[in-house]
Amino acid sequence: MTNQSAYLVAVVGAGPAGLFGARELANQGARVVLFNRDIKPGGLAEYGIYPSKHTMKEGLRRQFRQVLDNPNINYYGNVMIGTEGDFSLDDLRAMGFQAILVTAGAQGTKWLGLPGEDLTGVYQAKDVVYFYNKLPPFSQKPFRFGKRCAIVGAGNVMVDIAHYLIRDEQVDEVVAVVRRGPAEVKFDKKEMEYVIANLDMDALDAEIARVSPIMKQVGQDPEAAKAEILVALPKGLPKVSETRFRFEFLTSPIRMLGDDQGLLTQLEVEDNLLVLKDNGETKPKGTGNKRMLDVETVVFAIGDKVDDTFGLPIEWNEFVKNPAPRFPIEGVSFEAYDPETKQPIEDIFVAGWSRQASHGLVGYARKDGTNGSKALWEYLQTLQTKDADTTAIDGRVKSLPKPVVTKEDIKHLEAVELEEARKRNVDEFKFSSNDEMLKAMGLTITA
């Protein structure tokens, strides 16, 4: 670009929060440089939405292409930001960026710290989702999906994993292990349409009967909860497997057990009661009654946490936000904060899952990224504009000892994958490794 005075901003992460946040800033007149860990833009909109939802994914991709077409936005894929990445936050400051919007998602892995989490067959849901959505390097990792699988959780991610195990892997049994009762499941009924044909109705009836006395003690209606779960029945997809799908409600995982080869064989669980809190909500409480489930796979769909190595203070699995924001948007703080100095980190803002891990879907991320950019823009108004020639930044990034992906490279990759899909007569084709994508773009692969 030609030399001109503007604000210079780095956006870290190119999922919906980062892309729409970058668009907001670019439309205001800022010069934006978008750094992405992955080669492709899109984040969880590209690698988190179920693969068969082609229409939804292509609609989002069209919007993302429009964002990247903005001349005020530069894109660098295959570049990691963080203390153990290609550039640290201080490196970005040294490049001349006046502010940094962090929308890198929740890249850390959240575990419960239970015995046996290191056994083969025990996984975090995000890794499984990335695997079947062909995000490198997860797409190359071996996963052990046995005949009997347990998924810990009660949200949409649990249902997505069940969808994959039931309709793609076609395992013998999938059991959802849910800490609370059937009145407190979090999944959308629409998502249940993909798996409800495999739901074991007799097992559901028995489970409702088992937990009914506990539910009634806290004022919950077991039959109403059951009816809500079955709302998806009329529009349920026909079976493609004989997988048995069932729930274990009011049940918490305690530990995983394996054989002498380190392979998972059993999940130990504890039965729970429901305790009514002062605010009217309930919380599960262990009864001490423990039992074993024979499974070869356990997937924890319990949410995620931010990256410990990114370089920002963390509390409760999230980056710390300024409790008294200088630039709140709709009453929300987007400002990074150092709890030790009790001061905001002057030039860094967080949005999307970087602000609130595992919260909301694409629409939420879009709004949060846009609002985070509005907060950052208000901060920029306290500064002077500067020479926004990004030539030196481009040189610094492209001096990395590995291929760096630009907007033009992404267009070329999309064209190659589209042509490959046509040749194969499939709705979508994705290269499943970074090396294959880089080769398709004609980029040199270096160590």
C-alpha positions in Angstrom: 0.0 0.0 0.0 1.1 3.6 -0.4 2.3 5.5 2.6 -0.6 7.1 4.5 -1.5 8.0 8.1 -3.8 5.5 9.8 -4.1 3.4 12.9 -2.1 0.1 12.7 -3.8 -2.9 14.3 -2.9 -6.6 14.6 -5.8 -9.1 14.9 -4.7 -12.6 16.2 -7.0 -15.4 15.0 -9.1 -15.6 11.8 -12.2 -17.3 13.0 -15.5 -15.4 12.9 -14.6 -13.1 15.8 -11.3 -12.2 14.2 -12.6 -11.8 10.7 -15.6 -9.7 11.5 -13.5 -7.7 14.1 -10.9 -7.0 11.4 -13.7 -5.9 9.0 -15.1 -3.5 11.6 -11.6 -1.9 12.1 -10.8 -1.8 8.4 -14.1 -0.2 7.6 -13.3 2.5 10.2 -10.1 3.2 8.3 -7.6 1.2 10.3 -4.8 -0.8 8.6 -5.3 -4.3 9.9 -2.9 -7.3 9.7 -4.6 -10.6 10.5 -2.4 -13.4 11.9 -3.8 -17.0 11.8 -2.3 -20.1 13.3 -4.1 -22.2 10.6 -3.5 -22.0 6.9 -7.2 -21.4 6.1 -9.3 -18.7 7.7 -12.6 -19.5 9.4 -11.6 -21.1 12.7 -14.4 -23.1 14.2 -16.7 -22.0 11.4 -14.4 -24.0 9.1 -13.3 -26.7 11.4 -16.0 -26.9 14.0 -19.3 -27.1 12.1 -20.2 -30.7 11.2 -18.8 -31.6 7.8 -22.1 -32.5 6.2 -23.5 -29.0 6.8 -22.2 -27.8 3.4 -24.7 -25.0 2.7 -24.1 -23.4 6.1 -20.3 -23.7 5.7 -20.3 -22.3 2.2 -22.4 -19.4 3.2 -20.0 -18.5 5.9 -17.0 -18.9 3.5 -18.6 -16.4 1.1 -18.8 -13.9 3.9 -15.2 -14.6 4.9 -14.0 -14.1 1.4 -15.7 -10.7 1.3 -13.9 -9.7 4.5 -10.5 -10.7 3.1 -11.2 -8.8 -0.1 -11.0 -5.5 2.0 -7.9 -3.7 0.8 -7.2 -2.5 4.4 -6.7 -6.1 5.6 -3.5 -8.1 5.2 -3.7 -11.9 5.9 -0.9 -14.1 7.1 -1.8 -17.8 7.7 0.5 -20.5 9.1 1.8 -18.0 11.6 1.6 -18.7 15.4 1.4 -15.8 17.9 2.5 -16.5 21.5 5.4 -16.9 23.8 6.2 -20.2 22.1 5.1 -19.1 18.6 6.6 -17.3 15.7 6.1 -13.9 17.2 5.3 -12.8 20.8 3.0 -9.9 21.7 6.1 -7.8 22.3 7.3 -8.7 18.8 4.0 -7.4 17.4 4.5 -4.2 19.4 8.0 -3.8 18.1 6.6 -4.1 14.5 4.7 -0.9 15.2 1.2 -2.2 15.9 -0.7 0.3 18.1 -3.2 -2.2 19.4 -3.8 -5.9 19.3 -7.2 -7.7 19.1 -6.8 -11.3 20.4 -9.5 -13.6 18.9 -7.4 -16.8 18.9 -10.3 -18.8 20.4 -9.8 -21.3 23.3 -6.8 -23.3 22.0 -6.0 -24.9 25.3 -7.3 -28.3 26.4 -9.6 -28.5 29.4 -9.4 -31.6 31.5 -10.8 -32.6 34.9 -7.6 -34.0 36.2 -8.9 -37.5 36.6 -6.8 -40.7 36.9 -6.4 -42.4 33.5 -6.7 -39.3 31.3 -3.5 -40.4 29.6 -4.9 -43.8 28.5 -5.3 -44.5 24.7 -9.0 -44.0 24.0 -9.4 -40.9 26.2 -9.9 -37.6 24.2 -11.0 -34.0 24.4 -13.9 -33.2 22.2 -12.2 -30.4 20.4 -9.5 -32.7 19.2 -12.1 -35.2 17.8 -14.0 -32.4 16.1 -10.8 -31.1 14.5 -10.0 -34.7 13.4 -13.2 -35.3 11.5 -13.2 -31.8 10.1 -9.6 -32.5 8.7 -7.8 -29.7 10.6 -4.0 -30.4 10.5 -2.3 -31.8 12.5 -5.3 -33.4 14.2 -6.4 -34.9 10.9 -3.2 -37.1 11.0 -3.5 -38.2 14.6 -4.7 -41.8 15.4 -8.0 -42.0 17.3 -9.2 -45.2 19.0 -13.0 -45.3 18.6 -14.0 -48.6 20.2 -17.3 -50.4 20.0 -18.5 -48.8 23.2 -18.0 -45.0 23.6 -18.8 -42.6 26.4 -19.2 -38.8 25.9 -19.0 -36.6 29.0 -21.2 -33.6 28.6 -24.7 -32.4 27.7 -24.3 -29.7 25.1 -24.2 -29.4 21.3 -20.6 -30.6 21.2 -21.7 -33.8 22.9 -24.4 -34.3 20.3 -21.9 -33.5 17.5 -19.5 -36.2 18.8 -22.5 -38.6 19.1 -23.5 -37.7 15.5 -20.0 -38.7 14.3 -19.8 -41.9 16.3 -23.3 -43.0 15.3 -23.5 -42.1 11.7 -19.9 -42.2 10.5 -18.0 -44.6 12.8 -21.2 -46.6 13.4 -20.0 -47.9 16.8 -22.1 -50.3 18.9 -23.0 -48.0 21.7 -22.7 -44.3 22.6 -23.6 -43.3 26.2 -23.8 -39.6 27.2 -22.6 -39.2 30.8 -24.4 -36.1 32.3 -23.5 -34.7 35.7 -27.0 -33.1 36.1 -30.5 -34.3 35.3 -32.5 -34.4 32.0 -34.1 -31.0 32.8 -30.7 -29.3 32.5 -29.3 -30.6 29.2 -27.8 -27.8 27.1 -28.1 -29.2 23.5 -30.3 -27.7 20.9 -33.2 -29.9 20.0 -32.4 -29.3 16.3 -29.0 -31.0 16.8 -30.7 -34.1 18.3 -32.5 -34.7 14.9 -29.3 -36.3 13.6 -29.1 -38.9 16.4 -32.5 -39.4 17.9 -33.4 -42.3 15.7 -30.7 -44.3 17.5 -31.9 -43.3 21.0 -32.8 -46.3 23.1 -36.3 -45.4 24.2 -36.5 -48.2 26.8 -33.2 -47.1 28.3 -34.5 -43.5 28.4 -37.7 -44.5 30.2 -35.6 -46.5 32.7 -33.2 -43.6 33.2 -36.0 -41.1 33.7 -37.6 -43.4 36.2 -34.3 -43.8 38.1 -33.7 -40.1 38.5 -37.3 -39.0 38.9 -37.3 -39.0 42.7 -34.2 -36.8 42.8 -35.7 -34.3 40.2 -38.9 -34.0 42.1 -37.1 -33.1 45.3 -35.8 -30.0 43.6 -39.1 -29.1 41.8 -38.2 -30.5 38.4 -40.7 -32.3 36.2 -39.3 -35.6 34.8 -41.9 -36.1 32.2 -41.6 -32.6 30.9 -37.8 -33.0 30.7 -38.3 -36.3 28.8 -40.7 -34.6 26.4 -38.2 -31.8 25.6 -35.5 -34.4 24.7 -38.0 -36.1 22.4 -39.1 -32.9 20.6 -36.7 -33.8 17.8 -38.4 -37.1 17.0 -40.8 -35.9 14.2 -37.9 -34.5 12.2 -35.3 -37.1 13.1 -33.1 -38.4 10.3 -33.5 -42.1 9.4 -31.0 -44.5 10.9 -27.9 -45.4 9.1 -26.5 -47.6 11.8 -27.7 -49.8 14.7 -25.7 -47.9 17.2 -27.5 -47.8 20.6 -27.5 -44.2 22.0 -28.5 -43.7 25.6 -28.0 -41.3 28.6 -26.6 -41.8 32.1 -28.0 -38.8 34.0 -26.8 -37.5 37.4 -23.6 -39.3 36.8 -20.0 -37.9 37.1 -16.8 -39.5 35.8 -14.3 -40.5 38.5 -11.5 -42.2 36.8 -10.5 -44.2 33.7 -9.0 -47.7 33.9 -7.0 -49.5 31.2 -5.2 -52.7 30.4 -1.5 -53.4 30.6 -1.0 -51.9 27.1 -2.4 -48.6 28.2 -5.7 -49.0 26.4 -8.9 -47.7 28.0 -11.3 -50.5 29.2 -13.6 -48.9 31.8 -14.9 -45.6 33.0 -15.7 -45.4 36.7 -18.6 -43.0 37.6 -20.3 -41.8 40.7 -24.1 -41.2 41.0 -25.2 -37.7 42.0 -28.0 -36.0 43.8 -29.3 -32.5 42.9 -28.9 -29.8 45.6 -31.0 -26.6 45.3 -28.9 -23.5 45.8 -30.2 -20.2 47.3 -30.5 -18.6 43.8 -32.9 -21.4 42.7 -30.3 -23.2 40.5 -29.2 -26.7 41.2 -25.8 -28.3 41.5 -24.8 -32.0 41.5 -23.5 -33.7 44.6 -21.9 -37.1 44.7 -23.6 -39.9 46.7 -20.6 -42.1 47.1 -22.2 -44.8 45.0 -19.7 -45.7 42.3 -20.0 -48.1 39.4 -18.2 -49.1 36.2 -19.1 -48.6 32.5 -17.3 -50.9 30.1 -16.0 -48.6 27.3 -13.1 -48.3 24.9 -13.4 -44.6 24.2 -14.2 -41.6 26.5 -14.6 -38.1 25.0 -14.8 -35.1 27.3 -17.1 -32.5 25.9 -16.8 -30.1 28.8 -15.6 -26.9 27.2 -12.2 -25.5 26.5 -9.7 -23.0 27.9 -7.4 -20.4 26.4 -3.8 -21.0 25.6 -1.5 -21.0 28.6 1.5 -20.0 26.4 -0.1 -17.1 24.7 1.4 -14.4 27.0 -1.6 -13.0 28.8 -2.7 -13.5 32.4 -5.3 -16.4 32.9 -7.8 -17.1 35.6 -10.5 -19.8 35.5 -9.4 -21.0 32.0 -9.9 -17.5 30.5 -7.8 -14.4 29.9 -8.3 -11.9 32.6 -10.5 -8.9 31.7 -10.5 -5.4 33.1 -13.2 -5.4 35.8 -13.6 -1.6 35.4 -13.3 -1.2 31.6 -12.3 2.1 30.2 -14.1 1.3 26.9 -17.0 -0.9 27.6 -19.4 -2.0 24.8 -22.9 -3.0 25.9 -21.6 -3.2 29.5 -18.9 -5.8 28.5 -15.2 -5.5 29.1 -12.9 -6.5 26.2 -9.7 -5.2 27.8 -6.9 -7.5 28.8 -5.9 -7.0 32.5 -3.0 -7.9 34.8 -4.3 -8.9 38.2 -0.9 -8.6 39.8 -0.5 -4.9 38.9 -4.2 -4.3 39.0 -3.9 -2.4 35.7 -5.3 -2.9 32.2 -2.8 -4.1 29.6 -3.0 -0.9 27.7 -3.0 -2.0 24.1 -4.5 -5.5 24.1 -8.2 -6.4 23.7 -9.8 -9.9 23.7 -13.0 -11.1 21.9 -14.9 -14.2 21.0 -13.8 -17.4 22.8 -10.6 -15.5 23.8 -12.8 -13.4 25.9 -15.2 -16.1 27.1 -14.1 -19.6 26.3 -16.5 -22.1 24.7 -19.4 -19.6 24.8 -21.8 -19.2 21.9 -21.8 -20.1 18.2 -20.8 -18.3 15.0 -23.4 -15.5 15.5 -22.1 -14.8 19.0 -18.5 -14.8 17.8 -19.3 -12.4 15.0 -21.0 -10.0 17.4 -18.3 -10.3 20.0 -15.5 -9.7 17.6 -17.3 -6.7 16.2 -17.9 -5.3 19.7 -14.3 -6.0 20.7 -13.2 -4.0 17.7 -15.4 -1.1 18.7 -13.8 -1.0 22.1 -10.4 -1.1 20.5 -11.3 1.7 18.1 -12.3 3.8 21.1 -8.9 3.2 22.6 -7.2 4.1 19.3 -9.0 7.5 19.4 -6.7 8.4 22.4 -3.6 7.9 20.1 -2.2 9.6 17.1 -2.3 7.9 13.7 1.0 6.9 12.2 2.6 5.9 8.9 0.7 2.7 8.1 3.0 1.3 5.4 3.1 -2.4 6.1 6.0 -3.2 3.8 8.4 -3.7 6.7 5.9 -6.0 8.5 5.4 -8.0 5.4 9.2 -8.5 5.1 9.5 -9.5 8.7 6.7 -12.1 8.5 7.9 -13.5 5.2 11.4 -13.9 6.6 10.1 -16.7 8.9 11.8 -20.1 8.1 8.5 -21.6 6.8 5.9 -20.8 4.2 3.5 -17.9 5.1 0.1 -17.9 3.4 -1.5 -14.8 2.0 -4.9 -13.9 0.7 -3.9 -14.7 -2.9 -2.6 -18.1 -1.8 -6.0 -18.9 -0.1 -7.9 -18.0 -3.3 -5.6 -20.4 -5.2 -6.1 -23.2 -2.6 -9.9 -22.8 -2.7 -9.8 -23.1 -6.5 -7.7 -26.3 -6.3 -10.0 -27.9 -3.7 -13.1 -26.9 -5.6 -11.7 -28.5 -8.8 -10.8 -31.6 -6.8 -14.3 -31.9 -5.5 -15.7 -31.7 -9.0 -13.4 -34.4 -10.2 -14.4 -36.7 -7.3 -18.1 -35.7 -7.7 -18.4 -34.8 -4.0 -19.9 -31.8 -2.2 -16.6 -30.8 -0.7 -12.9 -31.7 -0.8 -10.3 -30.8 1.8 -6.6 -31.5 1.9 -6.0 -33.2 5.3 -2.5 -32.0 5.9 -0.6 -28.7 5.9 2.0 -30.1 3.5 -0.7 -31.0 0.9 -2.2 -27.5 1.2 1.1 -25.8 0.9 2.0 -27.9 -2.1 -1.3 -27.2 -3.8 -0.6 -23.4 -3.4 2.9 -23.8 -4.8 4.6 -22.8 -1.6 8.0 -24.2 -0.7 7.9 -26.5 2.4 10.9 -25.9 4.6 11.9 -27.3 8.0 
